[in-house]
Amino acid sequence: MEVALVGFLVARLLSLAASDPNRIPMTENILTQEYLTNLKNSGYNRNIMPDGNHGYGSPVEVLCTMHVLDVTKVDDRNMDYRVTMYFRQSWNDSRLSFLEQDIHSVVLNDPKHIWTPDLFFVQEKEGYHHSITIPNTFIRINPEGEVLYSIRISVTLSCPMDFHKFPHDKQKCVFMIESYGRTRDKLELSWDRRRLNPPITVNEYIPLLPFDVREVKENVRHAKFTFGEYTALEVGMIFERKMGFFLTRLYIPFLLLVALSWVSFWIPAQMIALRLSLLFVLLYMMITIASGISDYLPPSSYTKGSDVWIAVCETMVFAAFIQFIALHIIARKRMRKNDPEAQTVLDLDHKMNAVMSEATTSAVNIAASGLKWDALSSKRIDRACAALFPILFVAFNLVYWLVYCTGH
C-alpha cells in the first residue's frame, strides 16, 4: 500500500513538472536548436536559389515593404539625399519548412545561414547597415518556409534636381531596387500588398529643415538589357521646399527696399544730396542682401526664380536712380541754353571733387536753385514715376507668383 502511494506521488510530481509553463520556452529553444542543427546537416546550400512559387523552374517571388524612418538631409549642391529606413523582404523557401515540429517560428539574427535575394539600390552613392548595439537584422521563418528578412539601413541616393522655380521648387527624387544578377525569369520583385497598410509607410515626424516630404509613391518597372530583363521596384519621393527662410531673408526685405525707393519721387529735385544718398543706400543694401543669400542658393547654369526676383528688384531701384540722373542732366543742359549767367556755377560744379565738402555742397545748392524755372515739369515727371513704378512692380509680382507658385 505504501509502495503504491509513493509511486502515485512520484507520477503526480512528474506530471506537474511536465505541465510547468516555465518549460515551454526551454522546449521551444531546444527544438529551434535542433532545427538549425538539422538544417546544417541536411546539406542546405545558401548559394542555390529555392524552388519558385509555382514549382521548379518558376521565378522566386520576393515581396517587399519599406518604412521610412527619417530623411536626414536633402543636399542641393551635391544633388543627393539621405534616407534611413526599415527594408523588409519576404519569400518562400520550401527547404526551410518544419511542419512536423511544434514551433511557431524560427528567429535568426544572421542571414548567412540561408539564401537571401541579391538586391541593391540603383541610385545609391553610399550606405551602411546599422550595427549598434548589434547588427540591426531580423529573420523570421514560418513553418511553411516563408521567410521575412528585415534590415535597418541608411542610404545616400542621387537625385537630379531642377532649380528653375527655386525657391518655389518641388523635387521628385526616384530610386529603384533591382536584383544584381537574377533576371526576371529567375527572380520576380513586387510590393507586398497582402496587408491593409500600404507597402511604403513614412514616419509622420520627420524633422527635415529645408523641405517637407509631401508624397511617396511606389511602382514596379521592368528594365530590359542586352543580357536579360530585370524587375525593378521604383520609389518616388516628392520634397517641397519650405518658404519661411526665403520670405524673411529675400522677399520681404526686397519688397520693403523697392517700396522705399519710391519715396525718392516725393523728394524735391533740388534736394540732390538727400535723393542720391537714399537711392545709393537702397541699392547697396540690395546688393549686400543678394550676396549674403548666395550661400544658400544651389549652383546652376540657368536662371532660377530667385535670380529673376533679385534682378527685377535691383532694376527697379536702379531705374529710379537713372530717372533722377537723367532729369538732372536735362535740367543742366536747359540752364546752359536759357541762363548764361548760371554757366559759371555749372562749370564749377563740373570740376568738383567726388568727396562732398561744405564748399561743394553750397555750389550744388546754388546750381540746384537755378532749376526753379523748371520745377513744375520736374515735379510732374516725378509724380508720373511715383504712380508708374508701383504699377509695374505690382504687375511683375502678379506674373511672378503665378508662374513660380502655380506654374501657370
C-alpha positions in Angstrom: 0.0 0.0 0.0 2.8 2.3 0.9 4.7 1.4 -2.3 1.6 2.2 -4.4 1.2 5.6 -2.6 4.8 6.6 -3.2 4.5 5.6 -6.9 1.4 7.7 -7.2 3.1 10.7 -5.7 6.1 10.4 -8.0 3.9 10.1 -11.1 1.9 13.1 -9.9 5.1 15.2 -9.5 6.3 14.2 -12.9 3.0 15.2 -14.5 3.1 18.6 -12.7 6.7 19.1 -13.9 5.7 18.3 -17.4 2.8 20.8 -17.3 5.0 23.6 -15.8 4.7 26.6 -18.1 8.3 27.6 -17.4 9.4 24.6 -19.5 7.6 25.7 -22.7 10.2 28.3 -23.8 13.0 25.9 -22.9 11.4 23.2 -25.1 11.0 25.6 -28.0 14.6 26.7 -27.7 15.7 23.1 -27.8 13.5 22.4 -30.9 14.9 25.6 -32.5 18.4 24.4 -31.8 17.6 21.0 -33.3 16.1 22.7 -36.3 19.3 24.7 -37.0 21.4 21.6 -36.5 19.3 19.6 -38.8 19.5 22.4 -41.4 23.3 22.3 -41.3 23.4 18.6 -41.6 20.8 18.4 -44.4 23.1 19.7 -47.0 21.3 23.0 -47.3 23.3 25.3 -49.7 22.6 29.0 -49.4 24.2 29.7 -52.8 21.4 27.8 -54.5 18.0 29.5 -55.1 14.9 27.9 -53.7 12.2 26.5 -56.0 9.8 29.1 -57.5 6.5 29.9 -56.0 4.8 27.8 -58.8 7.2 24.9 -58.7 10.7 24.1 -60.0 11.7 26.4 -62.9 9.3 29.2 -62.0 10.7 32.5 -60.6 11.1 33.1 -56.9 8.7 35.9 -55.9 10.1 38.4 -53.4 7.6 40.7 -51.8 9.0 44.0 -50.3 7.8 46.6 -47.9 9.5 49.8 -46.6 9.1 52.1 -43.6 11.0 55.5 -44.0 12.2 56.4 -40.5 14.0 59.7 -41.4 15.3 61.8 -44.2 18.3 63.4 -42.6 19.3 65.7 -45.4 18.5 66.9 -49.0 21.7 68.4 -50.5 21.1 70.9 -53.3 24.7 71.2 -54.2 25.6 67.5 -54.4 22.1 66.7 -55.6 21.5 63.8 -53.2 19.5 62.9 -50.1 19.9 60.5 -47.2 17.2 58.1 -46.1 17.1 55.8 -43.1 14.6 53.0 -43.4 13.4 49.6 -42.5 13.6 47.5 -45.6 11.7 44.2 -45.5 11.8 41.2 -47.9 9.6 38.2 -47.9 9.8 35.0 -50.0 9.2 31.2 -49.7 11.9 28.6 -49.4 10.4 25.1 -49.1 13.7 23.7 -47.9 13.3 25.7 -44.6 9.8 24.3 -43.8 9.3 22.5 -40.4 5.6 21.5 -40.4 6.4 18.3 -38.4 7.9 20.3 -35.4 5.9 22.1 -32.8 7.5 25.5 -33.3 5.6 28.7 -34.2 8.5 30.3 -35.9 12.3 30.3 -36.1 14.1 33.7 -35.4 17.6 34.3 -36.7 19.9 37.4 -36.4 22.4 36.3 -39.0 21.4 35.9 -42.7 24.5 33.8 -43.6 22.7 30.5 -42.8 20.1 30.9 -45.5 19.7 32.1 -49.1 18.8 35.8 -49.5 17.9 37.9 -52.6 20.8 39.9 -54.1 19.0 43.2 -54.2 20.7 46.6 -54.5 19.8 50.3 -54.7 20.5 51.6 -58.2 20.9 55.3 -57.3 23.0 54.6 -54.2 26.1 56.8 -53.6 26.9 55.3 -50.2 25.1 53.4 -47.4 25.7 51.3 -44.4 23.9 48.7 -42.3 23.3 49.8 -38.7 25.1 47.7 -36.1 24.6 49.4 -32.7 24.4 47.6 -30.4 24.1 44.5 -32.6 23.5 44.3 -36.3 20.0 45.5 -37.0 18.9 42.4 -38.8 15.9 40.3 -38.2 14.9 37.0 -39.9 11.8 35.0 -39.1 10.9 31.7 -40.7 7.4 30.3 -40.6 6.6 26.5 -40.6 5.6 26.7 -44.3 9.1 28.0 -45.1 8.1 31.7 -45.6 11.0 34.0 -44.7 10.7 37.6 -43.5 14.0 39.4 -43.8 14.1 42.9 -42.2 17.1 45.2 -42.0 17.7 48.8 -40.9 19.9 50.8 -43.3 20.8 54.4 -44.2 21.4 55.2 -47.9 22.6 58.3 -49.7 20.8 58.4 -53.1 21.5 60.6 -56.1 18.7 62.8 -57.3 18.9 65.1 -60.5 17.2 68.3 -59.4 15.6 71.1 -61.3 16.0 74.6 -59.9 14.2 76.7 -62.5 11.5 77.6 -59.9 13.8 77.9 -56.9 12.9 78.6 -54.1 9.3 77.6 -55.1 10.5 74.2 -56.4 9.3 70.7 -55.7 11.9 68.0 -56.2 10.9 64.5 -57.2 13.6 62.0 -56.3 13.2 58.5 -57.7 15.3 55.4 -56.7 15.0 51.8 -57.8 15.7 48.5 -56.2 16.8 45.6 -58.5 18.4 42.2 -58.4 22.0 42.4 -59.2 22.4 39.1 -61.0 19.0 37.4 -61.3 16.8 38.1 -64.3 13.1 38.2 -64.2 12.7 34.6 -65.2 14.6 33.7 -62.0 13.5 36.3 -59.5 10.4 38.4 -59.6 10.1 41.5 -57.4 6.8 43.1 -56.3 5.4 45.2 -53.5 3.7 43.3 -50.7 0.0 44.3 -50.8 -1.3 41.4 -48.7 -1.9 43.7 -45.7 -4.1 46.7 -45.2 -1.2 49.1 -44.8 0.4 50.4 -48.0 3.8 48.8 -48.9 5.6 52.1 -48.1 4.9 54.0 -44.9 6.6 57.2 -43.8 7.3 58.5 -40.3 4.9 61.4 -39.6 7.5 63.4 -37.6 10.5 63.8 -39.9 12.4 66.9 -38.8 13.7 67.8 -42.2 14.5 71.6 -42.1 14.6 72.9 -45.7 12.0 70.5 -47.1 8.7 68.8 -46.4 8.1 65.2 -47.6 4.8 65.6 -49.5 4.3 62.3 -51.1 5.8 58.8 -51.5 4.7 56.6 -54.4 5.7 53.1 -55.3 5.8 51.4 -58.7 7.1 48.3 -60.5 9.1 48.6 -63.7 10.8 46.1 -66.0 14.2 47.0 -67.3 15.5 45.3 -70.5 19.2 45.0 -71.1 21.1 43.0 -73.7 21.7 40.2 -71.2 18.2 39.9 -69.9 15.1 41.6 -68.4 15.1 42.6 -64.7 12.3 43.6 -62.4 12.8 47.0 -60.6 10.9 48.4 -57.6 10.5 52.1 -58.0 10.1 54.6 -55.1 9.3 58.3 -55.9 9.7 60.8 -53.1 8.4 64.4 -53.6 10.1 67.1 -51.5 8.6 70.6 -51.3 10.9 73.4 -50.2 9.9 75.4 -47.2 9.5 79.2 -47.9 9.9 80.6 -44.4 13.6 81.3 -44.7 13.4 83.0 -48.1 10.4 85.1 -47.1 12.3 86.6 -44.3 15.7 86.8 -45.9 14.9 87.6 -49.6 11.3 88.5 -50.5 10.2 90.8 -47.6 13.5 92.8 -47.5 13.5 93.4 -51.2 9.8 94.4 -51.2 10.5 97.0 -48.5 13.6 98.3 -50.2 11.7 98.7 -53.6 8.9 100.5 -51.8 11.4 102.8 -50.1 12.9 103.7 -53.4 9.5 105.2 -54.4 9.9 107.8 -51.6 12.6 109.4 -53.8 10.0 110.6 -56.2 8.4 112.7 -53.5 11.7 114.4 -52.6 12.1 117.7 -54.5 14.6 117.6 -57.3 16.5 120.5 -55.6 17.5 118.2 -52.7 20.2 116.4 -54.8 22.3 115.0 -51.9 19.3 113.5 -50.0 17.8 111.9 -53.0 21.0 110.4 -54.3 22.1 109.2 -50.9 18.7 107.4 -50.4 19.0 105.5 -53.7 22.6 104.7 -53.2 21.9 103.2 -49.8 19.0 101.2 -51.0 21.0 99.8 -54.0 23.9 99.0 -51.7 21.6 97.1 -49.2 20.1 95.1 -52.1 23.5 94.0 -53.4 24.6 93.1 -49.8 21.5 91.0 -49.2 21.8 89.3 -52.5 25.5 88.5 -51.8 24.7 87.2 -48.4 21.9 84.8 -49.5 24.0 83.4 -52.4 25.5 80.9 -50.0 22.0 79.3 -49.7 21.4 79.2 -53.5 22.2 76.0 -55.4 24.6 76.3 -58.3 23.0 76.1 -61.7 23.9 77.2 -65.3 20.3 78.6 -65.9 18.2 81.4 -64.4 16.3 80.5 -61.2 13.2 82.1 -59.8 15.3 83.8 -57.1 17.6 85.3 -59.8 14.6 86.8 -61.6 13.3 88.3 -58.3 16.7 89.8 -57.4 17.3 91.2 -60.9 13.9 92.9 -61.2 14.0 94.4 -57.8 17.5 95.8 -58.3 16.5 97.1 -61.7 13.5 99.0 -60.1 15.8 100.8 -57.7 18.4 101.4 -60.3 15.8 102.8 -62.7 14.7 105.3 -60.0 18.4 106.3 -59.7 18.7 106.7 -63.5 15.5 108.7 -63.7 16.8 111.3 -61.3 20.2 111.5 -63.0 18.6 111.9 -66.4 16.3 114.6 -65.0 19.2 116.5 -63.6 21.3 116.3 -66.8 18.4 117.6 -68.9 17.9 120.5 -66.5 21.6 121.4 -66.6 21.5 121.5 -70.4 18.5 123.7 -70.4 20.1 126.0 -67.9 23.2 126.4 -70.1 21.0 127.3 -73.0 18.5 129.6 -71.3 20.5 131.1 -68.5 24.1 132.1 -69.5 24.7 133.6 -66.0 24.5 130.1 -64.5 27.3 128.8 -66.7 30.0 129.8 -64.2 28.3 127.9 -61.4 27.8 124.8 -63.6 31.4 124.8 -64.7 32.5 125.0 -61.0 30.1 122.0 -60.2 31.7 120.0 -63.1 35.2 120.4 -61.5 34.1 119.4 -58.0 35.7 116.5 -56.2 33.8 113.3 -55.5 34.1 113.8 -51.8 31.5 116.3 -50.6 32.7 119.3 -48.6 31.0 122.5 -47.4 32.1 124.4 -50.4 30.8 121.8 -52.9 27.6 121.4 -51.1 26.9 125.2 -51.3 27.9 125.1 -55.0 25.4 122.3 -55.7 22.7 124.2 -53.8 23.4 127.3 -56.0 23.2 125.2 -59.2 20.0 123.5 -57.9 18.4 126.9 -57.3 18.7 127.5 -61.0 16.2 124.7 -61.5 13.3 126.7 -60.1 12.2 127.8 -63.6 11.8 124.0 -64.5 10.4 122.9 -61.1 6.9 122.3 -62.4 8.0 119.9 -65.2 10.3 118.0 -62.8 7.5 117.6 -60.3 5.2 116.3 -63.0 7.7 113.7 -64.1 8.3 112.6 -60.5 4.6 112.2 -59.8 4.2 110.2 -63.0 7.0 107.9 -62.0 5.6 107.7 -58.4 2.5 106.1 -60.0 4.1 104.2 -62.8 6.8 102.3 -60.8 4.4 100.8 -58.2 2.0 99.7 -61.0 4.8 98.0 -62.9 6.1 96.3 -59.7 2.6 95.0 -58.8 2.2 93.7 -62.3 5.5 91.9 -62.0 4.5 90.4 -58.7 1.3 89.0 -60.2 3.1 87.4 -63.0 6.0 86.2 -60.8 3.9 84.5 -58.1 1.5 83.0 -60.7 4.3 81.5 -62.8 6.6 80.2 -60.0 4.0 79.2 -57.4 1.2 77.8 -59.6 3.1 77.0 -62.8 0.6 78.9 -65.0 
